[in-house]
Amino acid sequence: MNAVTDDPLALDGHVLRRRLEHAAASFDEAAILHREVSRRLVERLDYVRVQPTSVLDLGCASGISGPALRARYPKARHIAMDLSAALVAQARQRSGRWRRSPGVCGGLDRLPFGNDTFDLVFSNLALHRVPDLKVTARELQRVLRPDGVLMFSTFGPDTLGELRAAWAHVDATPHVHGFVDMHDIGDALVGARLADPVMDMEHFTLTYPDVRALVDDLQALGLRNALAGRRGGLTTPRQWQAMVSAYERQRDADGRLPATWEIAYGHAWGTDAQQQVVGDRGEVRVPLDSLSVPRRQRE
């Protein structure tokens, strides 16, 4: 059981894993936005000078990004990792029969890899799931080689604002996941001694015929409410109808219901800063002789 927290963004890890496991069979069909953002994120690799020998697809989901990454870096060793074993299995199947990528199932805040393992960590729409972004950023710095690159996308705080506003007409209990502002993401990267972080964002608007279609998509993507502070018990028909009525007032000129998704993109570079090792009790150990000012070679 997760500890009680006052953090409105905190997710219940056990519930989140269960949501993702259940979503594995439906994920691909609903992942229209994930595929488009993945395509744009892969294109951003054109602007970084890296030829990796090892690639980590972190939060790989069903392996949507895998084919493009393998086509771009055919000689690299590719590893797929996610919280859901069912999603990792799909990602591995997508990698082909003759050169199937290794798969790892685990939390994104405790990476089971040695220091300086990867030249590229690629993460498409997954970092919103980590329990503590600062901890994950330190782990990313640890497993990245100096001059390796972290390339990622994640959801920003404007995501699902219409649904959040509709539920606010019902009660003050959180019903929709919250997402970290890109400036806070940048601060976490700098605090972890990743070098030269660059971030930008854009908005997508998907439209739906009704609220049920939107909620079905969220469930199919594993994005159904997994907040640690969510209300216990089932939503009553009266609460549901009150939320639907509030959302109905947001129909656009074409009679469709909008759902906004804010996407933050970013990249940062690995450094030869302190190497961090997580102890058996979760503590981070930093060798004193490894402390240094972050730097990376520039050409």
N, C-alpha and C positions, 0 to 999 in steps of 0.2 A: 504494500500500500504506500502511495506517495505521501510525503509529509504535507501538512496543511501549509499553504503559502498565501501571502498577500499579493503576490505578483499576478496581475491580471492576464499576463501572457503565458503563464506557466501551463504546461501540458502534463497530463497524466500519462507517463510513459507506457504503462501496461495497457491502457485504453487505446493509446495511439497505435501501438503495435497490433492490437486486435483489429482496429479499423483498417490498417494497411493490409493485413492478412486477408480480411474479408473482401477488400477492394481489388485484390490481385486479378481475379477473373474478369473484372469489368473495366480495369484501369485503361487499357489501350483505347477502347471505344470512346471513353469520355475525355481522353487526354489531348484534345484539340489544341488548347493553349500550350500545354507542355511541349508538344511537338514543334510548334512555331517558335517558342522561346528557345528551345534547344537548337533549332536551325540557326537562329540569330546569334546564339552564344558560340556555336562552333565557328561561324563566320568571323567572329572577333579574334579567333586564333590567328587569322591572317596578319594581325598587327602586332603580334609578339614574336620575338625571335627565340624560338625553342624547338629543339628536335629531340623529343623525349625518348628515352629507352624504357621508361616505366610510367604508366598512366593509371591513376585511380579515378574511377567513375563513382563519386561519392554521393549516395542517395540516388542510386542508379534507376530506381523504380523498375519498370518492366524492360529496361534496356533501350529506351527510345534513342538515347544519344550514342549508344555503342557502335552501330554500323558506320556512322560518320566519323567517329574517332578512330576506328580501326582502318577505315579507308585513308584517312589523313596520315596516320602513323602506323603503317602496316608492319614495321619491324619492331615496334615497341611491345612490351609485355603489358597487357591490359587486365586490370582487376576491377570487378564490379562489387559494390558494397551497399547494403541497405539494412534497415531495421527489420524488414519483412523477409522471411525465408522464401515465401512463395514468389515475391517479386524478384529476388535474387535468382531463383531458379529460372524464371522467364528470361531474365537478362542473359543468363548463361546459354540458354537455348538459342537466343537471338545471335549469339556470337559464332554460330556455325558448328558443324559436327566434327570437323577435322582439327580445328584449333580452338577448342572451347575455352573461353576465359575463366580463370579461377573466380569463385564467388565467395564473399564473406558476409555473414549476417551478424549485425551488431549495432549498438548505439553509435551515433556519429560523434559523440563527445569522448569516446574512449577507443581510439584507433589502434587495432592490434598489429601494428607494424613498427619496425625499428626506426631509429633516427635516420634521416636523410635517405628515405626509400624511394621517393617519387620525384620525377622531373616535372610532372603535370598532375595537379589535382583539379578535376573538372566536376562541378556540382551544379546541376540544373534543378532549380525550384525544390530544394530540400533543406536548406539551412534554417528555414523557419521552424523546423521540427526539433532543433537541438534544445536541451534544457537550459544551457548556459552558453551564450555565444562567445564569451570571453574564454571559457575553458576550451571550446572547440577551436577557436582561433589559435590558441597555444598549441593544441595538438596538430593543427595544420602546419604551423611553423616547424614543429618538431619533425614531421614526416617528410616535409619538402626538403629537397637538396638546395644548397646555395645556388642561386640563379634559376631554380625551378619556379614555376608559375602556378598560382591558384587562379582559376577562372570560374566564376560562379554567377548564378542568378538566384534571386529569392523574392518572395512577396513583400511588398511595402505596406505601410499602415492604411493606405486608402483602399486596400483590397476588400471587396464585399461590403463597402460602406452602406450600400442601399439595404442589404439584408440586416446589417447591424442597426441601422436607423429604424427599420420596421420592428425589430424585436424590442427596441427601446420604448416603443409605445405600449408594450405589454408589461414589462417589469424591468428591474435594474440588474437582474442576474445575467451574467455573460452567456450568450448563446453562440457567438461567432469568434473564431480564433483572432487574436491580435497579432500584429506583425511589427517588427523592429524598424525604426527609421534608418535610412541609409547612412545618415551621419553617425548614428550609434554603431552601425556595422563598421564604418571606417575607423572609428575610435577603437573598437575591439581589435581590428587588424593591426593598427599602430601599436596598441598596448602589448600585443603578442610579438612585436618586433618583426612583423612582415614589412617589407620595404615598398615604398612608392605606391600605395593603394590608389586606384582610380575607380570612381563610381559614377554612374548616371542612371537615369530611370526613364520609363515611359508607361503610359496607360493603355490598356486594352479594355474594350467594352464588348462583352458577349450579351446577346439578348435571348430571351426565353418566352415561350407562349404563356407560361404560368409559373407560380412559385414552386409547385411540385416538381417541375422539370429541372429547375435550378438545384433544388435540394437533392434530387436523384443524382445529378451530376456530382455534387459534393460528396455524396456517399460513395459513388463509383470511384472517386479519386482518393478515398480515405481521408477526406477533409471534414467529415462530420464532427460535431463538437466533441473534442477530447480535452477540453480545458479542465485543469485541476479544480477550479472554482465553479464548475457548472452545477446547475441544480440537479439534485437527485430525483429519481422517479421520472415518469413519463410526462410529456407535454399533454395537457388536457385539450380536448376539442375546442373549448372556448379560447384558450391561449393561442392555439394554432390559427384559428379564424381571425382573431384580433391582429396577429402578425400579418396574415395574408391581406387583410383589408388595408392595413397601413402600406404594404408594398404595392398594392394595386394602384395607389394614388401616384405612383412613379412611372406609369406606362408612358412610353415615348410616342412620337407622332405617328408611328407605324403600328401602334397598339401592342408593342412588345415590352417586356420587363427587362430593364438593363441590369447588368451585374458588372461592376468595375473591378479590374485587377491592376494593381500597381506593381510593376516589375522593376526591381533594382538589379542592375548588372555591375559587376566589378571584377577587378583582377589585382593581384599583389604578388610580390616576388619573395621567394625564400631567401633567407640570409644565413650567415654563419654565426648568428647570435647564440645565446645559451641553449644547450640541449637539455630537454626536460624529460624526465623519466617518472612515470606514475608508479607509486609504491602500492603494496598490497592493500593498504587501507585508504587508497584514493589520494594520498598526499602527492604533491609535485616536488620532485627532488631536482635541484639545479646544482651541478658541480661548480664550486667557486672558481676553479681555474678556467671555466668555459665562459664566464661572463665577459661580454664585449659589446661594443657599440655596433648596431646592425650595419652591415655594408654588403654590397654585392659588386662584382666586377662589371664594369661598363665597357662597351666596345666603342 
